[in-house]
Amino acid sequence: MSHADDHQGRPVTLITGATGGIGAALAHVLHRHQLILLGRDLDKLQVLCAELPHATPLVLDLTRPQNFADLLEEADLGRVSNLVHNAGVVELGRVAEQSHEIWTHTLGVNVVAPAELTALLLPRLREERGHVVFINSGAGLSANAGWGSYAASKFALRALADSLRAEEAAGGVRVTTLYPGRTDTGMQQKVVRQEGGGYHGDLFIRPETVAEAVRYVLEAPRDAVFSELTVRPSLR
């Protein structure tokens, strides 16, 4: 899968959760990049890659970080300029009612997997003086009733990003946390069902808007880094 020889001038951007609403929007917005699109479903990844001029699928199960090193070695990635952590899971429930299995799964996918993937890709990112973007959530800034496990994972993801930024800044690796508000995605539809409400996607942020914010962050001049950026739905 090495991209180094043919695309020296083009950023190589790896996106996790690439077939989801924000992930697919990111892939299309960043279509000029050499893209590595990561997900669990090869068929969906191949369909998305077929829509883009410079995209390669990478199948990875984020619940099994112990396999990441071997799978990345087999994939022969070559250069990686940008890493966008977009994948995530959510299961609403009160603390008194949620099982430890839900907590473990949520923290595993939302925090442990990004930490392991980042650590493994850091040598490549350092060589490129690259950029790591964490797609967080408004729940990473404020925890409400019923959101304990998800918010805890997003608070932890913020801590991961803050530590990484402090550790890697001297080497030129930029780190950004993006906090989108409610976005019109399949995950949001699941959340609204769990809340017992009716879904009105036009009240939420379009995935393309979040993707454009990420593009702007990645393309910002080298004299600055957007450490944190909050994107909220407007009143329509």
N, C-alpha and C positions, 0 to 999 in steps of 0.2 A: 504493500500500500504506500510505499515511500513516494512523497511528492517533491522531494528536495530538488531533483534534477530539472524537472520541467517547469516549475513555477517559482523560481527564485524571487521574483519581484512581488508575488501575490501573498498576502497574509494567509496563513493556514489556521483556521478557526474550528475548534472542536466544540460541538453543542450537545449537551446531554438532554434527554427527554425531547429529542428532535421531532418526533411525530405528534407531540401534543400541540395545543393551540398556540401558545407563545413560541414553542420550539419551531414549528413549521413556519410561523411568521418570521422568526429570526433567520431561518435558512433562506427565505425568499428575499428579505431585506439585505442580507449579506451575500447575495448571489455572486458578487464579483470576487469574493474570497474563495480560496480553496477550502472546501468544507469537509469536515469529518462529522458525520451525523450519527450520534450514538443513541441506541434504544434497545428494546427487548425483542421487537417484532421485525424480522428481516424483510418480510413482504411489504410492510408499511414503509420501512426505510427505503426499500428499492423503488417504490412508487414515488416517494418524495424526491429521491436522487434523480429520477428520470425527468423531473420537472426543472432541474437546475443544471447549469453548464459545467460546474466544477465541484461535484459532490461525490463522496464515497461513504457507504454505510459501515457502521461498526456495531456489532451486536455485543451488548454487555449487560449482565444482570446486576443491578446496583445492590441487590440484597446479598451478594456474594463477593465482598471486597477481597477476600483471600485469593480470588482468581484473577484479580485485575492485572497483576504484574505479568503473569504468564500470557494472558490474552493480549496485552499491549505489546509484548515482545513478539508474539506471533503476527500481530498486525503490521509490524514494521512501519510505524507512522512517519518517520522522518521528522521534518520540522513541525513545531507547533508554536504559533505566534500568540493565539488567544484561546482561552478556555472559558466557556460560558456554562456555568452550572444552572441549568434550567429545570431539571427533573425534580419532582417532589411528589409526596403523597400526603393525604389528609384524611383523618377520620375524627369527626366531632364526637364529643361525649364528655360527661362530667367526670371529674377526677374520681369520685366515689364509685363510678360505674365502669371505667375503662380498665381492661386487663393489662397486665405487664407485657403481653405479646404485642398489643397495639403500640404501647410506648416503645418497645424494642424495635419494632418494624419501622415506626415513624422516625425515630432518631437514627436508625441504621441507614435508611435511604436518604434522609434529608441532611444528615451531618457526617456520619462515618464515611459514607461513600464519597462525598465531595472531598473530605480530608485526605482519604487514601489516593484518589485519582489526582488530586493536586500534587501531593508529595511525589508521586511517580512521574508526573509530567514536568516538575519544576526544573530539572536540568535543561530540557528543551526550551522552556519559557525563559529561563535566564539567558540562554544563548541568543534569543530573539529580543531580549528586553521587552518581554511580552506583557500580556494583560490577562488578569483573572477577574471575571464578573460573576458575582453571586446574585441570582434572582431570588430575593428574599420575599417579604410580604409585609403588609401593614401589621400582621400578627407578630412580626419580629420587633415591633416597637411598642405594642400594647397587647396584653393578654386579657381576653374576655371570658366570661363563663362559657363552658363547653368547648373551649379551644385550648385546654391545657397542654395536651401532648404536642399538638401542632405548633403552638406558640413557643413552647419550650425548645422544640427543634429549631425554630427560626431565630430565637434568641441565641442559641448555641451557634448557629450558622453565622450570625453577626459577629460573635466572638472569634470564630475561626477566621473570618475575613479581616478583622481588626488586627489579630496577631500576625497573620500572614503579611499584611501591609507593612507593619512595623519591622518584620524580619527581612523582607525582600526589597524594601524601598531603595536601599543603598546600591543594590545591583541593577536598578532600573525596571524591576517588575512592578507594574501598576495593578492595584486591587480596588475594585469598586463593588459596593453593595447597592443594589437597586431594590427599592421597596414599592412594588406596584400595589395599588388598591385593587378593588374587585375588578376582575378582567373577564371578558366574555369568552370563557373556555369550557371544555368538558368538565374540568375539575370544579369550576364554579357552579355548573349545573348540579353536580353531586352535592356540593355544600348546601345549595339552596334547598334541594330535596331533603337533606338531613335536618335543615332548619324548619322544614314544613311550610315554606313559602312558595309563591308562584315565581317563575323565572321570567325576567324581563331583561334580555341581554342588551337592549339599547340603552339601559341605564348604566352600563359598566364600560370600562375602558376597552377599546378594540385591541386585540393582540398585536396588530401592526403598529399601534402607537407605542406599546412597550418595546417592540423590536426596534423601532426608530430611535428610541432613547438609548438603547444599547449600542446601536450603530454610532450615534453621536459620541458616546463615551469612548468607544474604541478608536474613533478617528480624531479625538481631541489632540491638539498639539502637545508635544513632549514637555512643554514647560508647565503642565498642570495635570493633575489627576482629579477626577470626580470621585472622592472617597465614598460619598453616599449621595443617593439621588432618590427622592420620593415622587412618585407619580400617582395622582389621585383622580378619580372620576370627576368630571366637571358637572355642574348643575345644568341640565338640559331643559 
